[in-house]
Amino acid sequence: MKKTRIIMAALFALTGAAQAQDAGQINVICSVQAEWCNLMQTVYSRTTGVKVNMSLKGSGEALAQLIAERANPKTDVWFGGTGDPHLQAAEQDLTLEYKSASLPQLHAWAQQQATQSKFRTVGIYSGPLGFGYNPELLAKKKLPVPKTWSDLLKPEYKGEIQVANPASSGTAYTMVATLVQLMGEDKAFDYMKKLHRNISQYTRSGTAPIKAVARGETSVSISFVHDGPGEKMQGFPVETITPSDGTGAEIGSMSLIKGARNLEAAKKFYEWALTASAQEMGAAAKQFQLPSNKSAKVDPRVPDFKKIKFIDYDYAKYGSSAERRRLIGRWEKDVNSLPR
């Protein structure tokens, strides 16, 4: 029922615009979960008459496609995914400068994302990095719930932790950047070398580790904690926690592509995606990030940001192509090459 109400609110919000618009099409790369992408596609198409060609890709894969298509872009809008690749796309002149009139309606962190990119991207949601854990597995193996980053180094967690590979996952790159800012670079890499001994698998996808936790395939994951409630709603035993010594957060972003073939239609979709009713579709699709529109209703399963200790994450520095490439290169050389 709640999902239906949210969809209907979005439909009513768009009725007037739908009557005024001519049918057209837009090509969207969507880097959030499939259910959320599909819900937006259905609602927007039915209410505007605009055909939405939706392609689902992770943020790293999306950036690679935009680079490959630079001379002849086939994408109009890139929606979602960690903010770092969006900042890199802006830096590489792949995205279009566009200052939405809706910016004052957004949280400060979303506006900052726009400002730092010279208005080539904007924040649409945020979610904190933390740990997922399976309480049934921990009880069975008599393992404590990890509460700090240092807890993950305990020998009893050997082979019990999964995290994604930062070369393919924005989630895991956020972890690397968070640890570097929290500890200092050399200490962070010493930490990750020790953590490596306890990692059973580096997955390609950032959501794979918490899904493995939920299904009893591993005890602990390093994940965005907003990915936990959706698994729990499906009946899986999974809980989340953020480290008490500090953590980072992603700013999921949205960008207009430079050279978009359907630019005016793309701008209308972009403006719609910043509205409160459109952003509430995330929770309707069982995704529990914090919406960037201050008027959006916040689902109670969204992590309470006021109770989390955040570092002062430097999105501009760690979102740059050179810094990301350097840190991932060092991780591959100093960490991933080690035996376990």
C-alpha positions in Angstrom: 0.0 0.0 0.0 2.7 2.4 0.9 4.6 1.8 -2.3 1.3 2.4 -4.2 0.7 5.7 -2.5 4.2 6.9 -3.3 3.8 5.9 -7.0 0.4 7.7 -7.1 1.9 10.8 -5.6 4.5 10.9 -8.3 1.9 10.3 -10.9 -0.2 13.3 -9.7 2.9 15.5 -9.5 3.6 14.9 -13.1 0.1 15.1 -14.5 0.3 18.7 -15.6 3.7 18.3 -17.1 2.5 15.2 -19.0 -0.3 17.1 -20.6 2.1 19.8 -21.9 4.9 17.6 -23.2 5.2 16.0 -26.6 6.1 12.3 -26.5 9.8 11.8 -27.1 12.5 9.6 -25.7 15.6 9.7 -23.4 18.4 7.3 -22.8 19.3 6.8 -19.2 22.1 4.8 -17.6 20.8 3.8 -14.1 23.4 2.8 -11.5 21.0 2.0 -8.6 19.2 -1.3 -7.9 17.1 -2.7 -10.7 13.8 -2.4 -8.9 14.3 1.3 -8.4 15.4 1.9 -12.0 12.4 0.0 -13.3 10.0 1.9 -11.1 11.3 5.2 -12.3 11.1 4.1 -15.9 7.5 2.9 -15.6 6.2 6.0 -13.7 8.0 8.5 -15.9 7.0 6.9 -19.1 3.3 6.5 -18.2 3.0 10.0 -16.9 4.8 11.9 -19.6 4.5 9.8 -22.7 8.3 9.9 -23.0 10.0 6.6 -23.8 12.7 5.9 -21.3 15.4 3.6 -22.6 17.0 2.4 -19.4 20.4 0.7 -19.2 21.4 -0.8 -15.8 25.2 -0.5 -15.1 27.4 -0.1 -12.1 29.1 3.2 -11.7 32.5 2.1 -12.8 31.0 0.4 -15.9 28.9 3.5 -16.6 31.9 5.8 -16.5 33.8 3.5 -18.9 30.9 3.5 -21.3 30.8 7.3 -21.3 34.5 7.5 -22.0 34.2 5.1 -24.9 31.2 7.0 -26.3 32.8 10.5 -25.9 32.9 11.3 -29.6 29.3 10.1 -30.2 27.3 9.9 -26.9 24.4 7.6 -26.8 23.4 8.5 -23.2 21.4 11.5 -22.1 21.3 11.1 -18.3 23.3 9.1 -15.8 21.3 8.4 -12.6 22.8 7.1 -9.4 25.9 5.3 -8.3 28.6 6.6 -6.0 29.5 10.2 -6.6 33.3 9.7 -7.3 32.8 8.5 -10.9 30.4 11.3 -11.5 33.1 13.8 -10.4 35.6 12.0 -12.6 33.2 12.3 -15.6 32.9 16.0 -14.8 36.6 16.4 -14.6 37.0 14.7 -18.0 34.4 17.0 -19.6 31.9 14.1 -20.2 29.0 15.8 -18.5 27.2 19.1 -19.0 27.1 22.1 -16.7 23.5 22.6 -15.6 22.4 24.6 -12.6 19.0 23.3 -11.5 16.5 25.8 -10.0 15.7 23.0 -7.5 19.2 23.2 -5.8 17.9 25.3 -2.8 15.5 22.4 -2.0 18.4 20.0 -1.6 20.5 19.2 1.5 23.8 21.0 1.8 25.8 17.9 0.9 23.9 17.5 -2.4 24.5 21.2 -3.2 28.2 20.8 -2.4 28.4 18.0 -4.9 27.0 20.3 -7.5 29.3 23.2 -6.6 32.5 21.0 -6.5 31.8 19.7 -10.0 31.0 23.2 -11.3 27.4 22.1 -11.6 28.2 19.0 -13.8 26.6 16.6 -11.3 24.3 16.8 -8.3 23.7 14.7 -5.2 20.5 12.7 -5.2 21.0 10.5 -2.1 23.5 9.6 0.6 24.4 6.5 2.5 27.0 5.6 5.1 29.7 3.0 4.9 29.7 0.3 7.7 29.5 -3.4 8.4 26.8 -5.9 7.6 26.7 -9.1 9.8 24.7 -12.3 10.1 23.6 -12.6 13.8 22.9 -16.3 13.4 26.3 -17.1 12.0 28.1 -15.0 14.6 26.2 -16.7 17.4 26.9 -20.2 15.9 30.6 -19.4 15.5 30.7 -17.5 18.8 32.0 -14.3 17.2 31.3 -10.8 18.5 29.6 -8.1 16.5 32.4 -5.8 15.1 32.0 -2.3 16.3 35.2 -0.5 15.1 37.5 -0.8 12.2 40.2 -2.4 14.4 37.8 -5.1 15.4 37.9 -6.5 11.9 41.6 -7.3 12.3 40.9 -9.8 15.1 42.2 -13.3 14.2 38.9 -14.9 14.9 37.5 -13.2 11.8 39.9 -14.9 9.5 38.0 -15.9 6.3 34.8 -14.4 7.7 34.8 -11.1 5.9 33.8 -10.0 2.4 34.4 -6.7 0.7 34.3 -5.7 -2.9 37.4 -4.9 -5.1 37.9 -1.1 -5.3 39.0 -1.4 -8.9 35.4 -2.3 -9.9 33.3 -1.1 -6.9 32.5 2.4 -5.8 31.6 1.0 -2.4 35.1 -0.5 -1.9 36.8 2.6 -3.2 34.8 4.6 -0.6 36.3 2.3 2.0 39.9 2.9 0.8 39.3 6.7 0.7 37.6 6.6 4.1 40.5 4.7 5.8 43.1 7.0 4.2 41.4 10.0 5.6 40.7 8.4 9.0 44.1 7.0 9.6 46.6 8.7 7.2 47.6 6.9 4.1 50.5 4.7 5.3 48.7 3.6 8.4 45.6 2.9 6.3 47.5 0.6 3.9 49.1 -1.2 6.8 45.6 -1.7 8.2 44.4 -3.0 4.8 47.3 -5.4 4.6 46.3 -6.9 8.0 42.6 -6.9 7.0 43.5 -8.8 3.8 44.3 -11.9 6.0 40.7 -12.0 7.1 39.1 -11.4 3.7 37.6 -14.5 2.1 36.7 -12.9 -1.2 36.9 -9.5 -3.0 33.7 -9.3 -5.0 33.2 -7.4 -8.2 30.0 -5.7 -7.0 29.7 -3.5 -3.9 26.3 -5.1 -3.0 27.5 -8.7 -3.3 29.1 -8.9 0.2 26.0 -8.0 2.1 24.0 -10.3 0.0 26.4 -13.1 0.9 26.0 -12.1 4.6 22.2 -12.3 4.3 22.4 -15.7 2.7 24.8 -17.1 5.3 27.7 -17.4 3.0 29.9 -15.1 5.1 29.7 -13.6 8.6 30.6 -10.0 8.0 30.7 -7.5 5.1 32.0 -4.0 4.6 29.1 -2.4 2.8 26.9 0.7 2.6 24.5 0.0 5.5 21.4 1.2 3.6 21.7 -2.1 1.6 20.8 -4.1 4.7 17.1 -3.4 5.3 16.1 -4.5 1.9 17.7 -7.9 2.5 16.1 -8.1 5.9 12.6 -7.4 4.4 13.1 -10.5 2.3 13.4 -12.5 5.5 17.2 -12.9 5.7 19.0 -12.6 9.0 21.2 -9.5 8.5 21.9 -6.5 10.7 24.2 -3.4 10.1 26.3 -1.2 12.2 28.6 1.8 11.5 32.1 1.9 13.1 32.2 4.0 16.2 35.6 5.4 15.3 34.3 7.1 12.2 33.2 6.4 8.7 32.6 7.9 5.3 29.5 8.1 3.1 28.7 8.0 -0.6 26.8 10.8 -2.3 24.9 9.1 -5.1 24.8 11.5 -8.0 23.1 12.4 -11.3 24.6 13.9 -14.4 23.5 15.2 -17.8 25.8 13.9 -20.6 27.6 16.4 -22.8 26.4 15.9 -26.4 23.1 14.3 -25.3 20.9 13.7 -28.3 17.7 14.4 -26.3 18.9 17.2 -24.1 15.6 19.1 -23.5 13.8 15.8 -22.5 16.8 14.9 -20.4 16.6 18.2 -18.5 12.9 17.5 -17.7 13.8 14.0 -16.4 16.6 15.5 -14.3 14.3 18.1 -12.7 11.7 15.4 -12.0 14.3 13.2 -10.4 15.1 16.0 -7.9 11.5 16.3 -6.7 10.5 14.8 -3.3 7.9 12.5 -4.8 10.4 11.0 -7.3 13.1 10.5 -4.6 10.6 8.7 -2.4 10.6 5.9 -5.0 13.9 4.7 -3.6 12.2 3.5 -0.4 9.3 2.1 -2.4 11.8 0.0 -4.2 13.3 -1.2 -0.9 16.4 1.1 -1.2 17.0 3.1 2.0 19.5 5.9 1.2 18.8 9.4 2.5 17.1 11.4 -0.2 18.7 14.7 -1.2 15.4 16.7 -1.4 14.8 18.1 2.1 11.0 17.7 1.6 11.1 14.0 0.8 9.6 11.7 3.4 12.4 9.7 5.1 11.6 6.0 5.6 12.3 4.9 9.2 14.6 2.2 7.9 17.0 4.9 6.4 20.1 5.1 8.7 19.9 7.9 11.2 22.7 10.2 10.2 22.6 12.1 13.5 23.7 8.9 15.3 26.7 8.2 13.1 30.2 9.5 13.5 31.3 10.8 10.1 34.7 11.8 9.0 35.0 15.1 7.0 35.2 13.3 3.7 37.0 15.3 1.0 34.8 14.4 -2.0 36.6 16.7 -4.4 40.1 15.2 -3.7 39.1 11.6 -3.6 36.7 12.0 -6.5 39.5 13.0 -8.8 40.6 10.6 -11.5 44.3 10.9 -10.6 43.8 10.2 -6.9 41.4 7.3 -7.5 43.8 5.8 -10.0 46.8 6.2 -7.6 45.1 4.7 -4.6 43.7 1.8 -6.5 47.1 1.2 -8.0 48.7 1.1 -4.6 45.9 -1.2 -3.2 46.6 -3.6 -6.1 50.3 -3.6 -5.5 50.5 -3.4 -1.7 47.3 -5.3 -0.7 45.7 -7.5 -3.4 49.0 -9.1 -4.4 49.5 -10.5 -0.9 48.8 -14.2 -0.1 46.0 -14.9 2.5 
